Amino acid sequence: MIVFALVTTLLTAVAQGSPSAEVLSALQVRGNVATSDDEMRRLAGVDIGMPVGPETIVTIAERLRATKRFDRVEVLKRYASIADPTQIVLVVIVDEGPVSIKRTNDPNNPTRVVRRRLPSLLFSPILGNESGYGITYGALLTHPEPAGKESRVAFPLTWGVQKRAGADFEKRFPGGWLTRIEIGGSVSRRINPRFDAEDDRRAVYFRPERRFTQSLRVRGLTAWQDVSFLNVADRFTSLGGEVVFDTRLDPFLARNAVFLRATRNHLTFAERETVNRTDLEAHGYLGLFAQTILVASARRDSADGPLPDYLKPLLGPSSVRGFKTGSAAGDSLVSGSLELRVPLTSPLSFAKIGVSGFVDAGTTYDYGERFADQPLMRGVGGSVWFTAAFFRVNVAVAHGIGASTRVHLLGNLTF
């Protein structure tokens, strides 16, 4: 009897010291605009006074996500009272995505909030001028996050010298083995100034990218193109890769930095022999006295076989200033330049104005010829430029030695 009494007393004491079960005393909803609080409680499947167990929070979150009404769902557990830890408050935070307000014919409720089902499009203008070609203008329509965070679909629509309509999908993978993928397609038309002919193309592409460091990235290049040029229809596929090493913080006014790019493509044509094309580009930026920068650039585009006319690189202001775009064309192009850039405004200014002096040289030649046998085209001159975060204009006056003096206008508006 004594043992029985001791056991009974011990069990009673344990029972009295054990905590009671947690129960729901209140539900708070945040972020709901188109869905009422009562509807949120119904979708969550909760009632005041119901027990709250270890799986309750996960279960409620899964129920709300299963409705497909919300872009994001979060359920938090809070205590309603310090004195009574069994009273629980659940806080439900939701993101319904884009919503809109619509008018009704009910005078008691003149407006109602609904979730927009159509994809939202962001708009930004496109404006650029390339010397020797002309002005390109249009718009870029972008739908953000069609495949989750870090994704977008863009629809570039341009007119002028570059007529293009396309769709480009991009998805980034922070922390993944692949850093980014790009998939897209387009139809375009552009005048080739060398042959004064329309270059019509239809293209699709896929580009996976891996960024190893902030400065080093490697990208795969695969594409298919259908071309109509000089009344000849052609098509080809390209398979290759690109390596870029870029230490610049400002692409135009970098100091003590380099940009290196190497691209290799294997081109397979429908009715001609395959060709391997290699493009090399290098820029070095050396900071001198005050804000002055010395920029040294070199470029080589080469092929191990004859290229069709629509793929031949053109010599012009992008390689040797002082000459008309399309002054020469060939299977290979080699060029280089030295430029002294002198900003005239404070380095803390949002917009910067400056002047430059430059010397350019370059040439083109066909497959089977040697670079050493080619005469170099040379140009000297100066420029005035203006650059801001999203706008840049460069007006250069250059004299092509043995040719003429030309004014080159380059500009673009980007966001």
ZAZA-398920 format. One record per residue: x negated, z, y negated of N, C-alpha, C in turn; residue in three letters. Coordinates in pm, whole numbers, plus 32768, in hexadecimal, padded with zeros to 4 digits. Atoms other than C-alpha are relative to their C-alpha. Layout:
N
XZYXZYXZYala ...
***
This chain:
415
7FAD800080788000800080007FAA80007F83met 80577FFB80757EE780537F137FC27F777FE6ile 803C8085800E7E3F7EFF7F5A80657F9C7FC9val 7F97805C802D7F897E477F2A801B80147F6Cphe 7FE67FE4808E7FC07EF37DDC7F907FCC7FA8ala 8070803380507E627E987D6380057F697FF3leu 7FF8809280037E8D7D287DC4806F7FD37FA3val 7F8F802580567FE17D1B7D187FDD80117F6Ethr 80287FE7808C7F537DB47BDB7F9E7F977FCFthr 8064806480267E2D7CBE7BDA803F7F797FE6leu 7FBD808180117F0C7B8C7C0680537FFF7F82leu 7FAF7FF8807A7FF37C037AF17FA87FF47F85thr 805B800780737ECD7C317A067FCB7F747FEBala 8031808A800A7E447AD67A53806B7FA67FC8val 7F928055802F7F9A7A3A7A1E801B80157F6Eala 7FE87FE5808C7FC57AEA78D47F907FCC7FA7gln 8071802E80507E6A7A7D785C7FEF7F6B8001gly 801080917FF97E8D790D78BC80507FBD7F91ser 7FBA8045806D7EF0781877A7807B7FB98033pro 7F8680487FDE804A778277A47FE87F6A7FF3ser 800C80918005807E760877CA80157FCE7F72ala 7FF3803B8085805775327692807D7FA97FFAglu 7F87804F80128192749176077FF77FB87F7Bval 7FFF8051807A81D2738974FE8061803B7F9Cleu 7FAA7FC880698254742073BC80207F9C7F93ser 7FE780648068823872EE72D97FB27F818020ala 804180827FF281DE717C72D77FF57FC27F76leu 801780408081814470DC71A37FCD7F728017gln 8025808D7FF181246F62717D7FC37FD07F7Eval 80448037807480336EB4708E7FE67F6B8013arg 8022808F7FFD80066D45703980727FA48024gly 7F8F80557FDC815A6CC870AA804B7FD77F82asn 7FB88036807382006BE66FA8807F7FB9802Dval 7F8D804B7FD082E26AFA7066804E804A806Cala 7FC07FB37F9583346BF5717C8024808A7FCDthr 7FD47F7E803284036D2A71267FC580718053ser 80317F8B7FB8839D6E8B7188805180198080asp 7FAC7FEC7F8984C66EA572777FDC7F9C806Dasp 802680657F9D84636D5F731D7F78801F803Bglu 80847FD97FCE82FD6DDB733A800B806D8069met 7FEE7F967F9D83736F1673EE80397FC88081arg 7FC5803C7F8884436E4274DA7F977FB2804Earg 8067804E7FBC83216D5875257F9780598040leu 80637FA47FC882366E7D755B8037804F8076ala 7FC27FB97F9183326F2176487FE880947FFCgly 80197F72800D8310708175C1807C80477FCBval 7F957FAA80328401719F75797FC380847FD5asp 802F7F7E802E83CC72DC74B6801E8069806Bile 7FF17F9A7F9A839673FD75A77FC97FD78087gly 8037802E7F808304732776BE7F74803B8015met 80887FCB7FE681C973AD776B7F967F987FDCpro 807280568021807B731F76F87F90801F8061val 80687FEE7F9D7F8572ED78117F847FAF7FDFgly 807E804780197E277259783080117F697FF2pro 7FED809080007EB370F8786380657FD27F98glu 7F958026805C7FBE70FF77557FD07FA07F94thr 80338053806D7EE97069763F7FE37F738032ile 802180857FC97E696F4B771B807F7FB48023val 7F8380417FD87FC86F03779F804B7FC87F87thr 7FBA802E807880626EEC76427FB97F877FC3ile 804B807080397F4B6E0675C580157F818052ala 7FEA80757FAA7F776D1E76F2808C7FC87FF0glu 7F78802F801480EF6D0D76BD800B7FAE7F7Farg 7FF78046808080C66CA675517FB37F7C8003leu 804C807D7FF67FBA6BA3759E804A7F998054arg 7FB8805C7FA780956B1076AF80717FB77FB8ala 7F958043804A81A06AB875AC7FD07F827FB8thr 803B8074804480AF69B7750F80297FF77F6Clys 7FD78001808C812D6A1D73B77F8F80297FA1arg 80647FC280567FEE6ABD73377F767FC6801Ephe 808B802C7FF07E8D6A4372F87FA58073802Aasp 80537F8B7FDD7E046BA47320805A80798011arg 7FB47F857FE57E8B6CEB73B07F9E80728018val 80527F887FEB7DF16E47739B805E80798003glu 7FAF7F887FF17E8E6F9074107FA5807A7FFAval 80517F8980147DFE70DC73998050807E801Eleu 7FC17F7F7FDF7E4A723F740C7FD480687F98lys 801B7F9780627E677358730B8052807C8023arg 7FB87F837FE97ED574C67317805A801C7F88tyr 7F9F7FE6806B8010751E72517FEE80897FC3ala 800B7F7780327FBC768F722D7F8380418037ser 80747FB57FD27E887767723B802B80758057ile 7FD07F8B7FB57F55788D72BB80337FDB808Aala 7FC780297F7F7FF777C673D57FC27F7B802Basp 8046807B7FD87F0976CA7478804D7FAA8063pro 7FB180547FA4801B764C756080527F977FB5thr 7FB2805E804F80C7759374447FA57F8B7FD4gln 80568075801280387431743480447F9A7FA5ile 7FD480718053805A731F732E7FB17F85802Aval 8040807F7FE0801171B9739680097FA47F86leu 8007805D80717FA170C672847FE67F748037val 800C808A7FD17FD76F5572D37FDD7FA77F89val 802D805A806A7F166E5D71FB80027F728037ile 7FF380897FD17F6C6CED721C7FDD7F9F7F8Fval 8017806E805E7F0B6BA6717380567F8B802Easp 7FA3806B7FDC80236AA771747FCF7F767FD7glu 80328081802B7F4A699370E380487FD07F82gly 7FC08034807A7FCF68AE6FCF809880138004pro 7F6F7FF1800D812F69016F57802B7FC07F7Dval 7FC8803A807B8212686A6E4E808780407FE2ser 7F817FC8802D834068DB6D8580617F8D7FE7ile 7F9A8068800F847C68066D9C807F803B7FC3lys 7F827FD6803D85BD68196CD480747FED8061arg 7F88800A7FAD870C68556D7B807A7FF07FA5thr 7F82800A804B887768226D12804C80847FFBasn 7FC17F7D7FFF88C569926D407FDB804B7F80asp 80227FBA807D88E06A416BEB7FCB808D8016pro 80327F7A7FE3889C6B916C8D7F6F7FFF8030asn 808A80117FD1875A6B106D2B7FD17F757FD7asn 801F8087803386E569ED6C527F837FC1803Dpro 807B80377FC5859569C56D017FE8803C808Athr 802B7FCC7F7E850469EE6E5A7F717FD2801Aarg 808B801E7FE083A269F16EDF7FF77FC9808Dval 8010803E7F7D8348690A6FFF7F6E7FDE8015val 808980277FDF820668BD70B07FF67F698004arg 8014809180038181676170717FC97FD28086arg 802D80357F7F815E669C71B27FA37F8A7FEFarg 80568073801680B7656D711A7F7380327FDDleu 80877FD380207F3A658771017FE47FF87F6Bpro 80247FFF808D7EB865E76FAA7F837FAA7FECser 806F8058801E7DCC64E96F0F7FC080297F7Cleu 804D7FE680797CBC65376E147FCF7F7B7FC8leu 8022807F80427C65642A6D177F8180127FADphe 8075800480587B1663D66C767FE17F6F7FE0ser 801B808B80257AB4629D6BB67F797FD08034pro 807E80417FDC79A261AA6C1D7FDE7F9E7F90ile 802C8059806B78DD60FA6B0B7F6A7FF08008leu 808F80187FF9778A60576B247FDD7F757FD0gly 80318082802A76BB5F3B6A9B7F757FEB8038asn 808080227FC6759C5E956B517FCF7F807FBDglu 80358072804B74C15DAB6A877FF37F858059ser 8006807C7FB474E15C456AFA807C7FE88054gly 7F86800D7FB276255C886BB4807A800D7FA5tyr 7F8D7FEA805577215D1E6AC3803A808A8015gly 7FBE7F7D7FFF78185E3C6AAB805C800B807Aile 7FA47FDC7F9478CA5EDE6BD1805480767FD2thr 7FA87F94802A79F85FB86B8B806C80138069tyr 7F977FE47F9E7B06605E6C57801A8094800Cgly 7FDC7F747FEA7B6F61A76CEE7FDD8028808Fala 80197FC57F7C7B19628A6E11806D8066801Bleu 7F967FA47FD87C4163336EBA7FCF804E8079leu 80367FAB7F967BE4645B6F95806980618031thr 7FA97F9C7FC17CB3652870897FA780698041his 805A7F9B7FC97BFE667370CC8035803F8080pro 7FE87FB27F867BED6723721C806B7FC4805Bglu 7FA180387F9F7CAE662D72FA7FE28030808Fpro 80277FCF7F7B7BEF66BA74277FBF80887FF3ala 80367F7B80137BB5681F73B87F9F80057F8Bgly 805E7FEE806D7ABB68AB72C47F887FA4800Flys 807680568005798D67DC725C801E7F72802Fglu 7FDE808A7FDD7A4666937295804C7FC07F8Dser 7FB7804980677AD8658571B680137F70802Carg 7FEC808F7FF27B65642671B980047FC57F74val 8009803D80847B0E6349708F80297F6D8008ala 7FD3808A80077BA961FF70277FCA7FC17F7Fphe 8035804080777AC8613F6F3580477F7A7FE6pro 7FBF807C802A7B7960296E747FBB7FD27F80leu 804B802E80747AA15F5D6D86801D7F6E7FE4thr 7FED808A802E7ABA5E1C6CBD7F8A7FDF7FA6trp 806F802C805279D05D566BE17F9C7FB48053gly 806680487FB678865CDF6C6A800280248095val 7FF77FD37F7578B75DAB6DA8809180208021gln 7F757FEB7FD77A145D866E397FFD803D808Clys 800A7FBA7F7F7A425E806F528078805A8013arg 7F9A7FA17FD67B535F3A700A7FD580368088ala 80327FC77F847AF7602C711980398089801Cgly 7FDB7F787FD77B30617271D07F85803F8042ala 80787FBC7FCF7A17626A7213802480908026asp 7FEA7F787FD07A3563A672E67F7A8047800Cphe 807A7FB07FFA793164B972C68022808C8032glu 7FF07F797FCA791165FE73897F7780418006lys 807C7FB47FFE780267037357800980738064arg 80077F967F9D7792680274597F9380637FDAphe 80657F9D802776DD692673B27FD380538078pro 80367FB37F9175FA69C774AF80017FB98085gly 7FFB80497F82763C68C075BA7F857FA98014gly 807280597FE5754367D87663800C7F837FABtrp 7FE5806D805D75E466B675A8802A803D7F7Bleu 7FDE7FCC808475F566F87434807A7FB97FC5thr 7F94804E803C76E565E173D780157F80804Farg 7FE380847FCB779464AC745D80527FB57F98ile 7FB480578058781E6386739780347F8A8052glu 7FC180727FBD79116281741D80537FB87F97ile 7FB38047806579A8616F734B80067F6B8017gly 7FF380907FFC7A046009730E80297FCD7F77gly 7FE0803780847A345F1F71E880087F698006ser 80058090801C7A795DC0716D7FCA7FF47F71val 8041800A808279A95D4A70457FDF7F707FDEser 802C8083803379485C226F6E7FA180177F8Darg 80637FF5806B78185BF96E917FBA7F797FEEarg 8046807C801B77695AD76DE87F6A80148017ile 80917FFF7FEC76075A966E637FC07FB07F8Fasn 80338049807475495A3E6D227F947F9B8021pro 806880617FDA743459856DD9803E7F7B8024arg 7FC1807B7FD07520588A6E7780827FE17FB6phe 7F868010804E764358B56D8280767FE3805Dasp 7F9880147F9B773058D86EAA804080868020ala 7FB97F867FDA783659D26F197FD4802F808Aglu 80277FBF7F8277CA5AC2702A80758059802Aasp 7F8B7FB67FCF79035B3870E67FDB80468082asp 80247FB57F8978DD5C4A71E98070805D802Carg 7FB17F997FC179A65D1F72D67FA180538054arg 80647FAD7FBE78EA5E48735F803E80828030ala 7FE47F797FD0790C5F85742D7F7A80408021val 80807FBE7FE977FF608C74598015808C8036tyr 80057F757FCF77A561D974FC7F7480347FE5phe 80827FCA8027768F62B874767FFB8096801Earg 80187F717FE776346405751A7F81802C7FB8pro 80737FCF804E754264DD74527FD9808D802Cglu 80367F7D7FE174636605749F7FA1802A7F8Farg 80597FCC806873CA66D273837FAD8071803Barg 80597F9D7FC5729B679173FC7FDB806C7F9Cphe 801D7FA1806C723E683372B0804B7FCF7F84thr 7FC0802A807C72BA681F714B7FCB7F7A7FD1gln 803F807C802E71CB66FC711580017F908067ser 801080657F9671C56648726780837FEA804Aleu 7F8A80237FB272E66591730A7FE97F7C8049arg 800880797FAE730A64877417808E7FD08019val 7F7980377FF27434639E74327FFE7F86805Barg 7FED80777FAF74A662A5753780567F9A7FB6gly 7FBA806B80477525615474BB80377F9C8065leu 7FC180657FAC761D60837581806E7FBD7FAFthr 7F9E8048805176F55F7374E9801E7F78803Fala 7FD980887FDD77B05E30752A80347FBD7F82trp 7FD68047807877E35D2A741C80277F718022gln 7FD3808B7FF878A25BE474057FEC7FC57F74asp 802C8034808278195B0672ED802E7F707FEFval 7FE4808A8029788F59CD72397FAD7FE37F85ser 805D801B806C77805935715E7FD77F6D8003phe 8023808E800C774157D170E380497FAD806Bleu 7FAA80497FA27862575371BB7FD3800C8091asn 802D7FE67F7777BD57E272F38030808A8029val 7FD27F807FCB785B58F573C67F9780378061ala 80647FC27FAB777159E77470802980918019asp 7FE97F737FE5777B5B41750B7F8480398046arg 80737FBF7FC276775C3C757880198094800Fphe 80007F6F7FEE76465D9E75F37F7580347FDEthr 80817FC1802075355E8C75817FFC808A8040ser 80177F7F7FBF74A75FB876357F7780317FD4leu 80817FCF803073996091759F800780907FD4gly 80097F778030733761CE74F07FB880077F7Cgly 803D7FEC808472BF625D73A87FCA808E7FF7glu 803F7F7E801971D4637A734C7FEB800C7F6Aval 800E7FE9809171DE640D71EC7FBF80887FEAval 80407F84802A70F465137158800980057F68phe 7FE07FFD808E7167657B6FFC7FF1808E7FCCasp 80167F7A803970E066A56F38803180097F70thr 7FD28002808B718766476DEC8078805D7FEDarg 7F897FB7802A7278672F6D3C80577FA97FA6leu 7FBD8061805572D5662A6C377FC97F768024asp 803380817FD372BD64C46CBF7FBE7FAD7F91pro 80388051806C726964366B667F8D80467FB8phe 80667FB6804A719C65486ABC7FBC80678059leu 80487FA77FA570EE65E16BE97F7080137FCFala 808B7FE180226F9A66856BB67FB88031807Darg 80527FD67F8E6E8766A96CBB80517FFB8081asn 7FAA80117F8C6F68661F6DC97FEB7F74803Aala 800980837FC06F7F64FB6EBC80857FDC8040val 7F8F80357FB4708B64206F557FC87F94805Aphe 8030805F7F9D70356365709680747FD8805Bleu 7F9580317FA87121628B71617FCB7F918058arg 802480687FA070E761BD729A807B7FDE8054ala 7F8A802F7FB571F960EB733D7FD67F90805Dthr 801A80687F9C71EA6018747780847FD6803Farg 7F8380337FC973095F3774EB7FE47F8B805Dasn 800480717FA3732E5E50761680807FAF7FEChis 7F8E8055802174135D2F75B280177F9A806Eleu 7FDA805F7F9774CA5C6976BE806C7FA47FC8thr 7FA58062803B75745B2A7644804C7FB4806Bphe 7FAC804A7FA176855A5C76E57FC07F7C8027ala 803280867FE475CE590C76C87F707FED7FD1glu 808D800D80247462595676757FB2806F8045arg 80537FA07FBB733D5A1C76FA800580897FBCglu 80017F798036732A5B9276D07F8880157FA4thr 80697FE4806272595C1E75B47FF780977FEDval 80167F75802471C15D7475707FDA80087F6Casn 80177FF3808F71C95DE074067FD0808D7FE1arg 80397F7F802670F55EF773717FFD800B7F68thr 80007FE6808F712B5F8772157FB680827FE6asp 804F7F8B8026702F6079717B800980127F69leu 7FF37FE2808E70566126702B7FBC80867FE3glu 80467F8580256F81622D6F7A7FFF80107F69ala 80077FDF808E6F9362D96E277FB880847FF2his 80487F84801E6EA363DE6DA0801280267F6Egly 7FE37FCF80876EEA64B56C6C7F99806B7FDDtyr 806A7FA580296DC5655F6BBA801C80327F72leu 7FEB7FC780846E04664E6A9A7F7E80047FB1gly 8076800180576D0E6618697A801680627F8Eleu 7FF27FA880736D0266B66820809180077FD2phe 7F777FE880306E42674A678E80637FD9806Dala 7F9C802A7F9E6F6B66A4683A7FE07F78803Egln 802180877FD46EBB6559687F7FEC7FFA8097thr 800780127F6F6ED464D569E37FC87F76801Eile 8034807F7FCE6E0763C46A8C80407FE48086leu 7FBA80267F856ED0630E6B977FBC7F86803Cval 803B806F7FB66E2462306C99805D7FDB8073ala 7FA0802D7F9A6F03615E6D7C7FC87F8A804Cser 802780717FAC6ECA606E6E9C80717FE38062ala 7F94802A7FA66FB75FA86F787FD37F898053arg 801C80737FA96F975EBF70A180777FEE805Earg 7F9680297FA370BA5E1271537FCB7F8A804Fasp 803D806A7FAF70415D40727680527FE7807Eser 7FBB80287F8470C65C8773A87F9D7FB8805Aala 805A80437FA2701B5C0D74E580387F7A802Fasp 7FC780837FE370E75ACC74E1804D7FCF7F87gly 7FB58035807271A959E873F7808A80417FF3pro 7F7E7FC5801C72D95A8C7354805F7F967FC9leu 7FA080598042741A59D972F47FFB80177F69pro 800C7FFA809274335992717E8047807B7FC6asp 7FB47F92803A75375AA471467FBE80888015tyr 80487F827FEA74445BB171C57F7680027FC0leu 80858003803D730B5B43710C7FFB805C7F86lys 800E7FAD807972945C48700F7FE17FAB7F86pro 800E804C807B729E5BCF6EA67FA180477FA1leu 80567FC9806671965BFF6D9D80497FFC7F7Aleu 7FBB7FF8807F72215C736C4F7FE380857FBEgly 80197F84804B72415DA16B677FF0807C8057pro 800F7F8B7FA9725F5E946C8B7F73800B8039ser 80897FFF7FCD70FB5E326CF17F9A7FDB7F95ser 805A802A806B70555D786BCF80547FE17F85val 7FB48015807B70F05D9C6A767FBD7F927FACarg 80308073804C70D25C72698F80257F7C8040gly 7FD780787FB8715D5B7D6A8D8094800A8023phe 7F7380087FDE72BF5B0E6AD7801680268092lys 7FDE7FDF7F7573655B996C0F800D7F818052thr 7FFE80787FAD732F5A9E6D257F987F9A7FD8gly 806B805D802671F95A036C867FB57FCD807Aser 804180277F83716759FA6DE48042804B8072ala 7FC97FC27F8771DA5A486F467FA97FDB8076ala 804F801C7F8A71305A607094802180608070gly 7FE97FA67F8F71285B0771E77FBF80887FE8asp 80437F83802170405C1071557FF2800C7F69ser 80137FE3808E70205CB570007FA080767FF5leu 805F7F94801B6F005D8A6F7F7FFB80137F69val 80047FE580906F045E366E2B7FC9808B7FE7ser 80317F7D80296E705F596D6C8008800D7F6Agly 7FF67FE980906E805FF96C157FC180847FDAser 802B7F83803F6DEC61016B31805580117F83leu 7FA87FE780716ECF61A46A317FE3808A7FC6glu 80147F8380476E9662B1692B808480257FBCleu 7F807FD580376FD9636F68DC7FEB80787FA4arg 80147F9980656FE7644267A2808880317FCEval 7F857FC78037711C651D67697FEA802D7F70pro 80097FDB808D7161655765F68053807A7FDEleu 7FAA7F8C8018725F667066167FCC8078804Dthr 802A7F857FBE723B67D76688801E7FFB8096ser 7FE37FFD7F6F721F680F6800807C80508023pro 7F877FB27FE87344690067DD807E7FB67FD7leu 7F8B804C802D742A67F5674E804F7FCC8076ser 7FAA80377F987554678A681D7FE97F6A800Fphe 801D808F80017518661E67BA7F737FEA7FCBala 808A8019802773BA658F67987FEF7F6F7FD5lys 8021808480357338646866CE7F697FF18005ile 809080167FF871E363CB66FC7FDA7F6E7FF9gly 8036808880017104629A66F87F9E7FF28073val 805C801C7F92702C61F467FF7FAF7F837FE2ser 805080797FFD6F1360F7681B7FDB7FE2808Fgly 801380207F726ED96039695F7FB27F7E8012phe 804280797FD06E105F316A1880317FE8808Eval 7FCC80227F7C6EAB5E7E6B477FB67F888039asp 803880767FBC6E275D866C4780437FF28087ala 7FC180157F7E6EBA5CE66D7C80057F6E8026gly 7FF380897FCF6EF15BB16E4F80587FFE807Cthr 7FB580167F836FC45B256F6C7FBF7F8D804Cthr 8036806D7FAE6F5F5A45708D804B7FFB8084tyr 7FB680167F846FEE59B771D07FAD8025807Aasp 80407FE07F816FA05A03733A7F967F968021tyr 806F80597FE26E53596D73A47F9C7FF57F8Fgly 805B800180726DBA598D72487FBF808A7FF2glu 80497F8480126CC45A9971D8801080327F70arg 7FF57FC480856CE45B8B70B77F867FDC7FAAphe 807B8019804B6B795B4B70537FFF7F767FC1ala 8000808880346BC859DC701580677FEA7F92asp 7F918011805E6CEB5A1D6F277FD780267F71gln 80177FD8808B6CD75A1E6DAA805C80747FDApro 7FB17F8E80296D4D5B636D1180477FE47F7Cleu 7FB38007807C6E5E5B666C0A7FF380897FBDmet 801B7F8380476E115C6C6AFD8059800B7F86arg 7FAE7FE680766EE25D0F69F17FD480817FBCgly 80227F8A804D6E995E0868D9806D80177F9Aval 7F997FE780646F825EB767E8801980947FEBgly 7FD87F78801C70335FF067768096800E8006gly 7F707FE97FF57189608F678A8027807E7FB5ser 7FC07F898038726F618B66E6806C80298062val 7F9F7FD57F9B7342626067CF8046807F7FD5trp 7FAC7F8A80157453636567C98033802B8088phe 7FD27FCF7F7F74A8644168F1804580867FF0thr 7FB77F827FF975A26557692F802480198091ala 7FE27FD97F77763565FC6A6280457F90804Dala 7FB380657FBA771F64DC6AB47FF97F767FC0phe 8004807F804876BC63C069C97F6E7FDE7FE1phe 8088802C801E757E62F2699D80017F717FCCarg 800F8085803A752561C768C47F6C7FE87FE5val 808B8025801673D7611368B57FFC7F737FC7asn 800F80848040738E5FF467C37F6B7FE17FF9val 808E80247FF972405F4A680A7FEA7F767FC5ala 802E8082803271905E3267527F7C7FE38046val 8076801E7FAE70935D8B68367FD77F6E7FEFala 8037808780096FB25C5C681C7FC47FDA8086his 803A80347F876F735B9969577F8A7FA77FDFgly 8078804B80226E0E5B1C693E800A7F73803Bile 7FF0808B7FD76E1C59A2694980907FD68007gly 7F7180207FFB6F9659B0692D803C801A7F76ala 7FBC7FE5807E707C5A3B681D801280957FEDser 7FDF7F75801D70E45B806779809580158017thr 7F757FEA7FDC72275C1467FD802780927FE2arg 7FC77F7C801273085D3D67B4804F8023807Dval 7FBD7FD37F87737D5DFE68E68050807D7FE1his 7FA77F8D801374A55EEC68D8802C80358086leu 7FD67FBE7F8574D85FE169F3804F807C7FDAleu 7FAF7F8B801D75E460EB69F78060801F8072gly 7F9E7FDA7F9C76CC61AE6AD8804380827FD7asn 7FB07F86801577D862B86ACB802480358089leu 7FEA7FC77F7C77E4639F6BFA8034808C7FF3thr 7FCB7F787FFA789964E06C5C7FDF803B8087phe 
***
